[in-house]
């Protein structure tokens, strides 16, 4: 156990503050303070303003997607995809705010209870530093990507005035400029909580994975002490209780993350499919191709990172079993072997990890499924476009022959 002056709430202080600034419902350590009650009243007013902002953006995106302008050129397709991304981000904000209200407080309280009862095997100061760096890198990435997307949108809007004000009627440069700035501000404001949720959840998973490794190393050192039966009898139940508590904590985190992963995966795949279909049509300009390709690459990297790191939870939870299997069994007493066997049976009864509503557990094999689906769809779409072009050429040739 590592004695650390860092509290577990301090580890996640930055991502919680970032999400609070974005208007999301965040947990709090002090729940009975009168000052906190007054702050919550003001914060609810601020949340109402942010909710109205997202609702207006969501309504505008839905209106544009449901009935885009009559022009059926590449600009319309480009902005349909852009507003799909905004619509998806607004839905992520709404769903995650609701989920955090019900589950995140319980997760943070469980982490605090674990620290009070057992203490962390890992250094929370190092984890806190890594989380802070992740928040900084994440916000910088969001800022740069927002500038990139908004710059591309403003470039196109300067040539396509009807997209600026839609579904309103274009009335002049001032009105369209104000409306366009509002849309771009909303886009940037939406990207903050989406990035914040991903950083917060990834930090939670990384903390639990590292703690599983620390408990596994403690168990390995404990089993290596052959002649210290008194120490074993005292420390083995504690180590087993720590591992069992972490498994229960993973179940709580799974409730927090399952909706986020399912919703973001399905929505991300739909957007990727739509972008691939648009790219395969070959009717986009160079700027549009760069923007669309950048989004596909970025979303794919998010899938890769999520599947690899979140999928490492089952392996981390079972690492203690692998360490137990590597000990010298012949040097262990019969009583020790019985306790170890009982623990192994308990560990192998259930696969510990983030599950999707009890259907599948996220592991590294899910990455191959997602990438295989994207590649298969891309091949089918490209082949469909090639067949469509070849059939069109055949029809033109037949028409020329008839003439």
C-alpha positions as MATLAB code, in Angstrom:
seq = 'XXXXXXXXXXXXXXXXXXXXXXXXXXXXXXXXXXXXXXXXXXXXXXXXXXXXXXXXXXXXXXXXXXXXXXXXXXXXXXXXXXXXXXXXXXXXXXXXXXXXXXXXXXXXXXXXXXXXXXXXXXXXXXXXXXXXXXXXXXXXXXXXXXXXXXXXXXXXXXXXXXXXXXXXXXXXXXXXXXXXXXXXXXXXXXXXXXXXXXXXXXXXXXXXXXXXXXXXXXXXXXXXXXXXXXXXXXXXXXXXXXXXXXXXXXXXXXXXXXXXXXXXXXXXXXXXXXXXXXXXXXXXXXXXXXXXXXXXXXXXXXXXXXXXXXXXXXXXXXXXXXXXXXXXXXXXXXXXXXXXXXXXXXXXXXXXXXXXXXXXXXXXXXXXXXXXXXXXXXXXXXXXXXXXXXXXXXXXXXXXXXX';
ca = [
       0.000    0.000    0.000;
       1.249    3.472   -0.897;
       0.579    6.171    1.671;
      -0.372    9.261   -0.292;
      -1.594   12.665    0.779;
      -3.486   12.980   -2.508;
      -7.207   12.399   -2.192;
      -8.995   10.471   -4.939;
     -11.259   13.477   -5.540;
      -8.166   15.574   -6.251;
      -7.112   13.107   -8.955;
     -10.236   13.822  -11.006;
     -10.567   17.477  -10.011;
      -9.622   18.885  -13.429;
     -11.917   16.759  -15.642;
     -14.805   17.261  -13.203;
     -14.293   21.033  -13.310;
     -14.095   21.035  -17.105;
     -17.374   19.141  -17.343;
     -18.940   21.410  -14.721;
     -17.976   24.457  -16.805;
     -19.682   22.759  -19.752;
     -22.898   22.571  -17.707;
     -22.920   18.841  -16.919;
     -24.193   17.364  -13.661;
     -21.089   16.415  -11.686;
     -20.705   14.700   -8.280;
     -19.397   16.510   -5.226;
     -17.463   15.369   -2.162;
     -19.209   17.727    0.275;
     -22.927   17.049   -0.026;
     -24.331   18.675    3.141;
     -22.757   22.108    3.008;
     -25.042   25.149    3.023;
     -22.634   26.941    0.703;
     -22.864   24.038   -1.711;
     -26.671   24.308   -1.715;
     -26.475   27.978   -2.726;
     -23.909   27.168   -5.393;
     -26.127   24.418   -6.739;
     -29.036   26.832   -7.148;
     -26.923   29.183   -9.247;
     -25.474   26.256  -11.125;
     -28.925   24.940  -12.029;
     -29.699   28.291  -13.655;
     -26.458   28.018  -15.600;
     -27.332   24.441  -16.576;
     -30.703   25.635  -17.855;
     -28.951   28.166  -20.101;
     -26.552   25.526  -21.443;
     -29.432   23.095  -21.974;
     -31.301   25.714  -24.020;
     -28.145   26.327  -26.052;
     -27.786   22.641  -26.854;
     -31.502   22.298  -27.549;
     -31.403   25.126  -30.110;
     -28.345   23.613  -31.759;
     -29.944   20.165  -31.772;
     -33.187   21.530  -33.276;
     -31.298   23.409  -35.991;
     -29.211   20.336  -36.851;
     -32.305   18.134  -36.972;
     -34.115   20.647  -39.213;
     -31.191   20.800  -41.613;
     -30.759   17.005  -41.730;
     -34.493   16.324  -42.119;
     -35.030   18.865  -44.919;
     -31.776   20.272  -46.333;
     -31.762   23.051  -48.967;
     -32.916   22.056  -52.421;
     -29.438   22.269  -53.972;
     -28.197   18.678  -54.309;
     -24.506   19.459  -54.749;
     -21.522   18.397  -52.669;
     -21.963   21.392  -50.321;
     -25.310   20.071  -49.129;
     -23.826   16.641  -48.446;
     -20.885   18.240  -46.659;
     -23.085   20.258  -44.310;
     -25.419   17.343  -43.661;
     -22.407   15.448  -42.336;
     -21.212   18.446  -40.317;
     -24.607   18.852  -38.676;
     -24.798   15.102  -38.081;
     -21.626   15.435  -36.016;
     -23.107   18.358  -34.077;
     -26.379   16.480  -33.576;
     -24.481   13.424  -32.323;
     -22.422   15.573  -29.920;
     -25.562   17.178  -28.494;
     -27.101   13.754  -27.890;
     -23.884   12.593  -26.186;
     -24.014   15.645  -23.930;
     -27.652   15.010  -22.995;
     -27.295   11.262  -22.403;
     -24.051   11.547  -20.438;
     -25.413   14.314  -18.224;
     -28.302   12.041  -17.264;
     -26.037    9.020  -16.708;
     -23.592   11.038  -14.584;
     -26.437   12.235  -12.394;
     -27.359    8.636  -11.495;
     -24.050    6.716  -11.459;
     -20.938    8.893  -11.215;
     -21.523    9.948   -7.604;
     -21.667    6.279   -6.567;
     -18.432    5.526   -8.448;
     -16.552    8.404   -6.812;
     -17.886    7.511   -3.352;
     -16.756    3.907   -3.884;
     -13.259    5.079   -4.830;
     -13.166    7.232   -1.698;
     -14.293    4.285    0.423;
     -11.622    2.063   -1.134;
      -8.949    4.624   -0.292;
     -10.171    4.953    3.296;
     -10.391    1.200    3.948;
      -7.428   -0.194    2.005;
      -5.372    2.611    0.521;
      -4.105    2.536   -3.048;
      -1.171    0.357   -4.068;
      -0.201    2.881   -6.727;
       0.889    6.492   -6.350;
      -2.123    8.778   -6.722;
       0.218   11.725   -7.237;
       1.469   10.180  -10.492;
      -2.092    9.364  -11.556;
      -3.178   12.937  -10.784;
      -0.347   14.316  -12.909;
      -1.261   12.009  -15.817;
      -4.931   13.011  -15.602;
      -4.040   16.708  -15.609;
      -1.829   16.245  -18.665;
      -4.624   14.306  -20.395;
      -7.039   17.167  -19.700;
      -4.575   19.713  -21.107;
      -3.859   17.641  -24.221;
      -7.558   16.897  -24.672;
      -8.598   20.539  -24.453;
      -5.822   21.607  -26.831;
      -6.918   18.905  -29.276;
     -10.555   20.003  -29.005;
      -9.566   23.634  -29.541;
      -7.463   22.866  -32.620;
     -10.022   20.470  -34.103;
     -12.793   23.008  -33.503;
     -10.732   25.691  -35.238;
     -10.174   23.300  -38.127;
     -13.840   22.325  -38.469;
     -15.127   25.840  -37.914;
     -12.555   27.261  -40.321;
     -13.665   24.829  -43.008;
     -17.309   25.614  -42.253;
     -16.742   29.376  -42.368;
     -14.819   29.031  -45.633;
     -17.717   27.178  -47.187;
     -20.344   29.407  -45.625;
     -18.661   32.469  -47.119;
     -19.463   31.009  -50.544;
     -22.795   29.403  -49.636;
     -24.834   32.030  -47.766;
     -27.983   29.911  -47.689;
     -26.327   27.399  -45.347;
     -25.495   30.121  -42.855;
     -29.037   31.060  -41.926;
     -30.919   27.881  -42.757;
     -33.735   27.257  -41.803;
     -34.117   31.055  -41.464;
     -34.365   33.312  -44.492;
     -31.177   35.050  -45.543;
     -31.544   38.774  -44.762;
     -28.048   40.221  -45.008;
     -24.433   39.895  -44.037;
     -24.823   41.056  -40.417;
     -27.597   38.605  -39.557;
     -25.859   35.713  -41.271;
     -22.546   36.516  -39.577;
     -24.129   36.625  -36.113;
     -25.963   33.373  -36.765;
     -22.809   31.710  -38.090;
     -20.765   32.789  -35.061;
     -23.476   31.413  -32.776;
     -23.349   28.065  -34.581;
     -19.552   27.909  -34.361;
     -19.566   28.855  -30.667;
     -22.102   26.112  -30.025;
     -19.925   23.651  -31.937;
     -16.931   24.494  -29.747;
     -19.057   24.374  -26.591;
     -20.363   20.932  -27.568;
     -16.885   19.498  -28.163;
     -15.741   20.303  -24.605;
     -18.062   17.881  -22.724;
     -17.640   15.135  -25.342;
     -13.866   15.285  -24.877;
     -14.261   15.686  -21.106;
     -16.380   12.556  -20.742;
     -13.878   10.515  -22.731;
     -10.937   11.773  -20.629;
     -12.789   11.218  -17.341;
     -13.876    7.687  -18.206;
     -10.465    6.734  -19.604;
      -8.804    8.051  -16.432;
     -11.152    5.982  -14.268;
     -10.358    2.852  -16.270;
      -6.601    3.524  -16.192;
      -6.716    3.985  -12.408;
      -8.512    0.674  -11.860;
      -6.192   -1.169  -14.284;
      -3.116    0.158  -12.468;
      -4.600   -0.766   -9.083;
      -5.344   -4.308  -10.277;
      -1.664   -4.567  -11.213;
      -0.599   -3.299   -7.788;
      -2.825   -5.813   -5.974;
      -1.472   -8.585   -8.197;
       2.112   -7.674   -7.311;
       1.247   -7.599   -3.602;
      -0.257  -11.075   -3.889;
       2.845  -12.337   -5.706;
       5.147  -10.989   -2.967;
       2.892  -12.465   -0.305;
       2.977  -15.936   -1.842;
       6.756  -15.750   -2.201;
       7.153  -15.500    1.594;
       7.134  -19.247    2.303;
       7.955  -19.222    6.024;
       5.772  -16.343    7.175;
       2.451  -18.036    7.884;
       1.335  -15.360   10.322;
       1.873  -12.641    7.730;
       0.058  -14.721    5.125;
      -2.926  -15.339    7.400;
      -3.182  -11.608    8.075;
      -2.478  -10.142    4.633;
      -4.096  -12.726    2.348;
      -7.705  -11.886    3.379;
      -6.925   -8.169    2.944;
      -5.473   -8.717   -0.511;
      -8.428  -10.867   -1.481;
     -10.871   -8.243   -0.170;
      -9.083   -5.516   -2.134;
      -9.367   -7.508   -5.350;
     -13.030   -8.325   -4.706;
     -13.789   -4.653   -4.000;
     -12.101   -3.634   -7.252;
     -14.216   -6.163   -9.149;
     -17.355   -4.674   -7.610;
     -16.083   -1.204   -8.521;
     -15.647   -2.305  -12.144;
     -19.312   -3.357  -12.180;
     -20.298    0.151  -11.057;
     -18.015    1.750  -13.646;
     -19.532   -0.549  -16.262;
     -22.976    0.898  -15.535;
     -21.460    4.345  -16.049;
     -19.710    3.522  -19.330;
     -21.941    1.022  -21.125;
     -24.353    3.619  -22.518;
     -21.489    5.932  -23.489;
     -19.614    3.195  -25.352;
     -22.693    1.764  -27.062;
     -24.054    5.154  -28.108;
     -20.701    6.565  -29.237;
     -19.805    3.369  -31.115;
     -23.088    3.103  -33.008;
     -23.263    6.831  -33.759;
     -19.607    6.937  -34.752;
     -20.028    3.982  -37.100;
     -23.082    5.585  -38.721;
     -21.134    8.805  -39.316;
     -18.126    6.889  -40.657;
     -20.368    4.933  -43.049;
     -21.977    8.168  -44.235;
     -18.583    9.804  -44.784;
     -17.191    6.769  -46.646;
     -20.249    6.737  -48.900;
     -19.801   10.448  -49.651;
     -16.078   10.048  -50.323;
     -16.697    7.097  -52.644;
     -19.038    9.215  -54.775;
     -16.031   11.234  -55.970;
     -17.977   14.513  -56.149;
     -16.246   16.374  -53.322;
     -13.626   19.074  -53.576;
     -10.157   18.841  -52.066;
     -11.058   20.746  -48.878;
     -14.100   18.553  -48.266;
     -12.088   15.367  -48.808;
      -9.489   16.531  -46.267;
     -12.157   17.370  -43.667;
     -14.051   14.104  -44.179;
     -10.896   11.968  -44.178;
      -9.660   13.684  -41.007;
     -12.892   12.845  -39.221;
     -12.753    9.182  -40.276;
      -9.139    8.899  -39.114;
      -9.895   10.627  -35.808;
     -12.948    8.493  -35.064;
     -11.018    5.326  -35.951;
      -8.217    6.299  -33.563;
     -10.800    6.815  -30.803;
     -12.180    3.324  -31.467;
      -8.671    1.858  -31.407;
      -7.752    3.583  -28.139;
     -11.036    2.691  -26.436;
     -10.942   -0.953  -27.474;
      -7.305   -1.405  -26.444;
      -7.297    0.466  -23.126;
     -10.833   -0.213  -21.903;
     -10.477   -3.756  -23.220;
      -7.448   -4.252  -20.965;
      -9.682   -4.445  -17.870;
     -10.438   -8.214  -18.138;
      -6.737   -8.980  -18.536;
      -5.814   -6.733  -15.592;
      -8.465   -8.331  -13.374;
      -7.165  -11.821  -14.164;
      -3.484  -10.875  -13.748;
      -3.625  -12.004  -10.129;
      -4.571  -15.503  -11.318;
      -1.569  -15.571  -13.660;
       0.748  -14.552  -10.827;
      -0.723  -17.242   -8.615;
      -0.138  -19.814  -11.354;
       3.542  -18.843  -11.540;
       4.350  -19.637   -7.892;
       6.128  -22.769   -6.684;
       3.164  -24.911   -5.652;
       5.270  -27.624   -4.023;
       6.570  -25.178   -1.419;
       3.089  -24.090   -0.292;
       1.307  -25.586    2.678;
      -1.981  -27.437    2.312;
      -3.939  -24.695    4.084;
      -2.485  -22.068    1.758;
      -3.361  -24.129   -1.299;
      -6.965  -24.439   -0.152;
      -7.297  -20.669    0.304;
      -5.620  -19.993   -3.045;
      -7.830  -22.536   -4.815;
     -10.966  -20.956   -3.354;
      -9.839  -17.536   -4.572;
      -9.082  -18.812   -8.097;
     -12.530  -20.408   -8.337;
     -14.102  -17.119   -7.275;
     -12.090  -15.153   -9.856;
     -12.894  -17.447  -12.781;
     -16.658  -17.490  -12.218;
     -17.202  -14.179  -14.017;
     -15.367  -12.140  -16.649;
     -14.585   -8.756  -15.151;
     -14.837   -5.826  -17.548;
     -17.096   -3.202  -19.096;
     -20.057   -4.999  -20.616;
     -22.593   -3.742  -23.137;
     -25.860   -4.354  -21.260;
     -24.688   -7.864  -20.379;
     -24.342   -8.916  -24.030;
     -20.595   -8.607  -24.668;
     -17.593   -7.534  -22.619;
     -15.255   -4.980  -24.154;
     -11.843   -6.483  -24.890;
      -9.196   -6.166  -27.584;
     -11.086   -8.512  -29.932;
     -13.807   -5.866  -30.272;
     -11.296   -3.684  -32.125;
     -10.983   -6.293  -34.874;
     -14.777   -6.477  -35.146;
     -15.127   -2.696  -35.553;
     -12.267   -2.324  -38.022;
     -13.474   -5.356  -39.977;
     -16.954   -3.841  -40.224;
     -15.595   -0.486  -41.454;
     -13.256   -2.088  -44.018;
     -15.990   -4.424  -45.307;
     -18.430   -1.537  -45.693;
     -15.794    0.549  -47.472;
     -15.034   -2.237  -49.950;
     -18.744   -2.798  -50.645;
     -19.405    0.929  -51.185;
     -16.407    1.382  -53.489;
     -17.414   -1.687  -55.506;
     -20.985   -0.382  -55.711;
     -19.773    2.982  -57.034;
     -17.512    1.264  -59.591;
     -20.379   -0.939  -60.781;
     -22.631    2.117  -60.984;
     -20.094    4.017  -63.093;
     -19.467    1.042  -65.375;
     -23.206    0.489  -65.891;
     -23.595    4.182  -66.712;
     -20.839    3.969  -69.312;
     -22.437    0.867  -70.837;
     -25.780    2.678  -71.084;
     -24.125    5.629  -72.816;
     -22.346    3.310  -75.269;
     -25.595    1.502  -76.074;
     -27.302    4.844  -76.663;
     -24.536    5.894  -79.050;
     -24.814    2.591  -80.968;
     -28.584    2.986  -81.355;
     -28.122    6.497  -82.689;
];
